[in-house]
Amino acid sequence: MNRREREATTMPPKRRATAADLVRADRATEEAKKLRSVVDETAEEFLCAITMALPVDPVTAMDGHVYERSAIEEWIAKGNGKSPKTNEPMGATLLPAPQVKAMIRGMVKSGALTGDKAEAWEAALADEEEVKKTRAAAEGGCAGSMYN
């Protein structure tokens, strides 16, 4: 049996794309664009108004918005009694926002959120993990980690 005969018995014949196939492809492309737009808009809502980056350690401030913990703590410590986002008076209480962190992590890890902001978030998360390891080693007595 030659190659052409083998291919004829193992491969289904190619069919031409119909108008319905093209319409389905166009709809799928439009749906993908809409989904990308929704993901990007959602990610914009999570950006810290101070750092303009996705927070690695997100907290919710008294104004109801999410910020990077270190940035909003510094903002408050400088005596800024107003919200960086709304410019309205704001208290100093900060609440952890683990759901926000989980959502950001899920969007980045799944590939739904890509680009510079996602890459910067992953790098900042890796840096945070490295700091935790170094701190733990220093507290355990490691002189090199204490130095670092």
N, C-alpha and C positions, 0 to 999 in steps of 0.2 A: 504494500500500500504506500503510495507516494504522499508527500506532504500535503498537497491540495486535497486529496481524498480524506486524510486524517482530519484536516481542519473542517472539512465539510460535515464530518460526522460528529465533531466535538464542539464546534462553535455555532451558536444560533446566527441566523442571518441578520445583518444590520438592517435596521429600519430607518426610514427617513423621519425627521422630526415633523410633527403635524402642527397646525396652527394652535391646537389645544395645548400641545407641549410647550410651545413658545409663550402662550399666555400664562401657563403654570409657572414657567421659569421667571417671567416678569413679575408675577405676584410674589414668588419666593424672594426675589431680589428686593422688592419694595418692602416686604415684611422684615427682611434682614436689616434694611436701612432704618425702619421704624424702631426695631429692637435696639439697634446700636444707638440711636438718638435717645431713647428712654434711658439706657444704661449711662450714657454720657451725662444726661441731665441729672440723673440720680447721683452720680459721682460728684457733680458740681455742688450739690446740696451738702455733701460731706466735707468739702474743702474748709480748712480752718481760715477764717477771715484775716488772721494775723500772718500766718506763714504762706497762705495760698497753696497749701499742699494737703494731701490726704493725711489725717492724723494717725500716728502709730499708737499713741496712748490717748484716745479720744475721751473728752469729758463734756458734759452738758453744763453750761453755765446758767446763771439765774435768768438770763435773757431767753433761754430755751434753745440756744444754738450750740453747735458742737465745735470744739476747739481742740488743738493739740495742748495737752496738759501743761507742758513747760512754757509754752507761749502765753497762754492765758494767765498762768501763775505770775509770770514776769510782768504782764500787763497790769494785773491787780496790784502787785508789789510796788509798781511805780506810782501808785496812787490814782490810777485811772478808775474812777468810780462809774464810768459810763461804758456801755456795751460797744465793743469794736465794730459790731455789725449794724446796730440800730442807733447808736449814740444816745440811747436812753439810760437813765440811772440803773445801775445793776449791783446786786450784792456780790459778796466774795465766795459764796458757797459753790462748790464744784461737785458734780456727781459723775461717777464712772459711767461710760457708755459702751459696755461690752457688746451690745447688739450691733452698734455701728461698726466696731472693729471686726466682728464676725461677718457682717455684710461686705465690708471692704475686702477682707481676706477672701471670701467666697467669690466675689466678682473678679479679683485679680488672679486667684489660683485657677479659676475656670477658664480664663482667657476672655471673659465677657468685657473686662475693662483692661485696655492696653494703652500703650503710649508712655510718654514721659512721666506723667503723674503716677502711673502704676509702677513703672520701673523705679522711680524715686522712693515710692512707698516700700517696695520690696527691699531696696538698699537700706533704708532707714530701719526697717524691721530687723534686718540682719545685723546692723550696727547695735541695735538695742539688745539683741540676743547675745552678742559678743560682750557687751558691757555687763550683762547679768552674769555670764560665765566668769569674767574677770573678777567681778565683785565677790562672787561666791568663793573663788579660789583665794582671793586676798583675805576674806574673812576666815578662811580655813588655815591661814598662816603662810601662804605662798609669797615669798619675798618679791619675786618678779612681778606677780600680779599686784602686790601692794604698791610697787614702784609705778606700774602702769596706771 
